[in-house]
Amino acid sequence: MTQQHDTNALLDLALRGARAAGVELMARYGHIEGLNSKTSVNDPVSDADRAAERILVDLITDERPADGLLGEEGAARESTSGLRWVIDPLDGTVNYLYQLDNFSVSVAVEDAEGVLVGVVHNPTNGRTYRAIRGSGAALDGHPLRVNDPVPMDRALLATGFGYEVERRRNQGALMATLLPRVRDIRRIGSAALDLCAVAAGSVDGYFEEGVQAWDVAAGGLIAREAGASFATVTPTGAPTGCLAAGPALFGELTKFLDHYPGRVGRSAE
């Protein structure tokens, strides 16, 4: 039997954590220190990422020491409560470095059934997306709903690209095949915000390979709670990937990806 948790209290903590991390990011905005690379030279990390994660970890640990942790910048702790926090202190680091305003703090809470609570906060404009599983999604108190139905040739899609050269080459080839079949494609630079854009109807769908759990945990719940279909898809053989869209468009995109000439492997719910 699934353990019952106070989702409102979890949401409150997620909101406070995301906003506190956002304040830290804005205090450092335009003053980058401690810049390093992770998986490649195109995958940067700075003191801002690390400081924002410390704020989140300290707040969660103080209030919920039995909960597990998984953070992009190395936070890790086993859970004894049945809950795990999945955090990305700065989703869109390249945008942050270039002072482009599309970046976010992503905070999710998982239980045995998946993501239970999700918050995505953009500190540059103060917009905060939230969702509780089974209770819908909202932006600053306003309910969200995906665009549906949207035919594929009228669809505005968001996407992103990996950091490794070969993966980028494969993803670029796929996008070259997809672009003539849709209205247009946007590369926003934050997977969490891409998924929230699907939820808000600012784009019709989102597809990206190479994303990690912390990139899509909160945003994926927000998109699903706004009515999006969501699945793991890896047509070019990347280790991870996701597709989110309204049900009608999701079906068309899934069919396209299933028949993509360069496809490797299969998609899974």
C-alpha positions as CSV (number, residue, x, y, z in Angstrom):
1,M,0.0,0.0,0.0
2,T,1.3,3.5,-0.9
3,Q,2.2,5.6,2.1
4,Q,0.1,8.8,2.4
5,H,2.0,12.1,2.5
6,D,1.0,15.7,3.1
7,T,1.3,17.0,-0.5
8,N,0.4,20.5,0.4
9,A,3.3,20.6,2.9
10,L,5.6,19.1,0.3
11,L,4.5,21.7,-2.3
12,D,5.1,24.5,0.1
13,L,8.6,23.3,0.8
14,A,9.3,22.9,-2.9
15,L,8.1,26.4,-3.6
16,R,10.2,27.9,-0.8
17,G,13.2,26.0,-1.9
18,A,12.9,26.9,-5.6
19,R,12.4,30.6,-4.8
20,A,15.3,30.7,-2.4
21,A,17.6,29.1,-4.9
22,G,16.3,31.6,-7.5
23,V,17.3,34.5,-5.3
24,E,20.8,33.0,-5.0
25,L,21.0,32.7,-8.8
26,M,20.0,36.2,-9.4
27,A,22.4,37.6,-6.8
28,R,25.2,36.0,-8.9
29,Y,23.7,36.7,-12.3
30,G,26.3,38.4,-14.6
31,H,29.1,37.6,-12.1
32,I,30.2,34.1,-13.0
33,E,32.8,32.4,-10.8
34,G,34.2,28.9,-10.5
35,L,33.3,28.0,-14.1
36,N,34.1,24.4,-15.0
37,S,33.0,21.7,-17.5
38,K,31.3,18.4,-16.7
39,T,30.6,15.8,-19.5
40,S,32.1,18.0,-22.2
41,V,33.3,21.6,-22.8
42,N,29.8,22.4,-23.8
43,D,28.4,21.2,-20.5
44,P,29.3,24.0,-18.0
45,V,28.8,24.3,-14.2
46,S,29.6,27.3,-12.0
47,D,29.6,28.3,-8.4
48,A,26.0,29.6,-9.0
49,D,24.8,26.0,-9.7
50,R,26.6,24.7,-6.7
51,A,25.4,27.4,-4.3
52,A,21.8,27.1,-5.4
53,E,21.9,23.3,-4.9
54,R,23.4,23.8,-1.4
55,I,20.5,26.1,-0.5
56,L,18.0,23.5,-1.6
57,V,19.8,20.6,0.1
58,D,20.1,22.4,3.4
59,L,16.5,23.5,3.4
60,I,15.2,20.0,2.6
61,T,17.6,18.3,5.0
62,D,16.6,20.7,7.9
63,E,12.9,20.0,7.4
64,R,12.8,16.5,6.0
65,P,16.0,14.6,7.0
66,A,14.5,11.2,6.3
67,D,13.8,12.0,2.6
68,G,16.2,11.0,-0.2
69,L,18.0,13.4,-2.5
70,L,19.1,13.3,-6.1
71,G,20.7,16.6,-7.4
72,E,22.4,17.4,-10.7
73,E,25.4,18.8,-8.9
74,G,26.0,15.7,-6.8
75,A,23.5,15.8,-4.0
76,A,22.6,12.2,-3.1
77,R,21.0,10.5,-0.1
78,E,19.0,7.3,0.4
79,S,15.4,7.7,1.6
80,T,14.0,6.2,4.7
81,S,10.6,8.0,4.4
82,G,9.5,6.7,1.0
83,L,10.1,10.1,-0.7
84,R,13.0,11.4,-2.8
85,W,13.6,15.0,-3.9
86,V,14.9,15.3,-7.4
87,I,16.4,18.8,-7.9
88,D,18.1,20.8,-10.6
89,P,19.3,24.0,-9.1
90,L,19.9,25.7,-12.5
91,D,18.3,24.2,-15.6
92,G,19.6,26.2,-18.5
93,T,23.2,26.9,-17.3
94,V,24.3,28.1,-20.8
95,N,21.5,30.6,-20.9
96,Y,22.5,31.8,-17.4
97,L,26.1,32.2,-18.5
98,Y,25.1,34.3,-21.5
99,Q,22.5,36.3,-19.5
100,L,19.6,34.9,-21.5
101,D,16.6,34.8,-19.2
102,N,15.4,31.3,-20.0
103,F,16.6,29.3,-17.0
104,S,14.9,27.7,-14.0
105,V,15.1,26.0,-10.7
106,S,13.4,22.5,-10.9
107,V,12.2,20.7,-7.7
108,A,10.3,17.5,-7.7
109,V,9.3,14.9,-5.0
110,E,8.9,11.3,-5.9
111,D,7.2,8.4,-4.1
112,A,6.8,4.8,-5.0
113,E,4.4,5.6,-7.8
114,G,6.5,8.3,-9.5
115,V,6.6,12.1,-9.2
116,L,4.2,13.4,-6.6
117,V,4.9,17.1,-6.5
118,G,6.7,19.4,-9.0
119,V,7.8,23.0,-9.1
120,V,9.6,24.9,-11.8
121,H,10.6,28.5,-11.0
122,N,12.0,31.1,-13.4
123,P,13.8,33.7,-11.2
124,T,14.1,36.3,-14.0
125,N,10.4,36.9,-14.3
126,G,9.1,35.3,-11.1
127,R,6.9,32.8,-12.9
128,T,6.4,29.6,-10.8
129,Y,4.8,26.5,-12.3
130,R,3.5,23.8,-9.9
131,A,1.6,20.5,-9.8
132,I,0.5,17.9,-7.4
133,R,-0.2,14.5,-8.9
134,G,-4.0,14.1,-9.6
135,S,-4.7,17.8,-8.8
136,G,-3.8,19.6,-12.0
137,A,-1.1,22.1,-12.8
138,A,-1.0,25.9,-12.4
139,L,1.1,28.9,-13.2
140,D,1.0,31.4,-10.3
141,G,-2.5,30.2,-9.4
142,H,-3.9,30.0,-12.9
143,P,-4.8,26.5,-14.1
144,L,-2.9,25.2,-17.1
145,R,-4.1,23.2,-20.1
146,V,-2.2,21.9,-23.1
147,N,-3.2,22.7,-26.7
148,D,-5.2,19.8,-28.1
149,P,-6.0,18.8,-30.7
150,V,-3.2,20.2,-32.8
151,P,-2.3,18.7,-36.2
152,M,1.3,18.0,-36.7
153,D,1.7,20.5,-39.6
154,R,0.5,23.3,-37.3
155,A,2.5,22.3,-34.3
156,L,5.1,24.5,-32.7
157,L,7.6,22.2,-31.0
158,A,10.4,22.8,-28.5
159,T,13.6,20.7,-28.4
160,G,17.1,20.7,-27.1
161,F,20.4,19.1,-28.0
162,G,23.0,17.0,-26.1
163,Y,26.5,18.0,-25.3
164,E,28.4,15.3,-27.2
165,V,29.3,15.9,-30.8
166,E,28.0,12.6,-32.2
167,R,24.8,12.9,-30.3
168,R,24.3,16.4,-31.7
169,R,24.9,15.2,-35.2
170,N,22.3,12.5,-34.9
171,Q,19.8,14.9,-33.3
172,G,20.4,17.5,-36.0
173,A,19.7,15.0,-38.7
174,L,16.4,14.0,-37.0
175,M,15.4,17.7,-36.7
176,A,16.2,18.3,-40.3
177,T,13.7,15.5,-41.2
178,L,11.1,16.7,-38.7
179,L,11.2,20.5,-39.4
180,P,9.4,20.3,-42.8
181,R,6.5,18.4,-41.2
182,V,5.7,21.0,-38.4
183,R,5.0,24.7,-38.1
184,D,8.3,25.5,-36.5
185,I,10.8,24.4,-33.8
186,R,12.1,26.4,-30.8
187,R,15.3,25.7,-28.9
188,I,14.6,27.5,-25.5
189,G,17.5,26.0,-23.5
190,S,15.8,24.7,-20.4
191,A,14.0,21.3,-20.5
192,A,12.0,22.1,-17.4
193,L,10.7,25.4,-19.0
194,D,10.0,23.5,-22.3
195,L,7.8,21.1,-20.4
196,C,6.0,24.0,-18.6
197,A,5.6,25.7,-22.0
198,V,3.7,22.6,-23.2
199,A,1.6,22.7,-20.1
200,A,0.8,26.4,-20.7
201,G,0.1,26.0,-24.4
202,S,3.1,28.3,-25.3
203,V,4.3,25.4,-27.4
204,D,2.4,22.4,-28.6
205,G,5.0,19.7,-27.9
206,Y,8.5,19.0,-26.7
207,F,11.0,16.3,-27.7
208,E,14.5,15.9,-26.5
209,E,17.0,13.1,-26.1
210,G,19.8,13.0,-23.5
211,V,17.7,14.6,-20.7
212,Q,18.3,13.5,-17.1
213,A,15.8,12.8,-14.3
214,W,16.4,16.2,-12.7
215,D,15.7,17.9,-16.0
216,V,12.2,16.5,-16.5
217,A,10.9,15.3,-13.2
218,A,9.1,18.4,-12.1
219,G,8.3,19.7,-15.6
220,G,7.0,16.3,-16.7
221,L,4.5,16.2,-13.9
222,I,3.4,19.7,-14.7
223,A,2.9,18.8,-18.3
224,R,1.0,15.6,-17.5
225,E,-1.2,17.3,-15.0
226,A,-2.1,19.9,-17.7
227,G,-3.3,17.1,-20.0
228,A,-0.1,16.2,-21.9
229,S,0.8,12.6,-22.9
230,F,4.4,11.9,-21.9
231,A,6.7,9.0,-22.8
232,T,10.4,8.0,-22.9
233,V,11.6,8.1,-26.5
234,T,15.1,7.6,-27.8
235,P,14.9,7.2,-31.6
236,T,18.6,8.0,-32.2
237,G,19.7,5.6,-29.5
238,A,20.5,8.1,-26.8
239,P,20.4,6.7,-23.2
240,T,17.4,8.9,-22.3
241,G,14.8,11.1,-23.9
242,C,11.2,12.3,-23.6
243,L,8.3,13.4,-25.7
244,A,5.4,15.5,-24.3
245,A,2.4,16.9,-26.2
246,G,-1.4,17.0,-26.3
247,P,-2.8,13.5,-27.0
248,A,-3.6,14.1,-30.7
249,L,-0.2,15.6,-31.5
250,F,1.5,13.0,-29.3
251,G,0.1,10.3,-31.5
252,E,1.3,11.9,-34.7
253,L,4.8,12.6,-33.3
254,T,5.1,9.1,-31.9
255,K,4.2,7.7,-35.4
256,F,6.8,9.9,-37.0
257,L,9.5,8.9,-34.5
258,D,8.6,5.2,-34.9
259,H,9.2,5.5,-38.6
260,Y,12.2,7.8,-38.6
261,P,14.8,6.3,-41.0
262,G,17.7,6.7,-38.5
263,R,15.7,5.2,-35.7
264,V,17.5,3.0,-33.1
265,G,15.6,1.0,-30.5
266,R,12.0,1.6,-29.5
267,S,9.9,4.0,-27.5
268,A,8.3,3.1,-24.2
269,E,5.6,4.5,-22.0
